[in-house]
């Protein structure tokens, strides 16, 4: 059993986890860089969550304000050895609480069409599919959730 703790993180924490992000989300290798993280997060309202097993970082989730009252769930990755034990749902709960408590009315996210675990989680949280498209050579769904209603 793991002693996993969730805590708020920083932009620097997120940058320190780039190798984990690239390992778990292979498609991010060519565009998620320290510079891209700065570009997306530095001048916007944002949140970073870290999952740690003791002092070892094992996962992260980051969001930012896309437009006033609209948040974008940008990155989420958990080290493979820690997947499939509910940690993904726990991190997503923290993310949802974070953006709801920050006053956002809507949230959106992109997910690969083959990422069944995340697709199922988004359906559980009553997200709806806006569109299917190809981006950077990957087939993705774009989901959104109106936060003026319950997400459970």
Secondary structure, DSSP 8 states (H G I E B T S, - for coil): ---EEEEE--HHHHHHTHHHHHHH-GGGTTT--HHHHHHHHTTS-EEEEEEEETTEEEEEEEEEEEETTEEEEEEEEE-GGG-SSSHHHHHHHHHHHHHHHTT-SEEEEEEETT-HHHHHHHHHTT-EEEEEEEETTEEEEEEEEETTS---
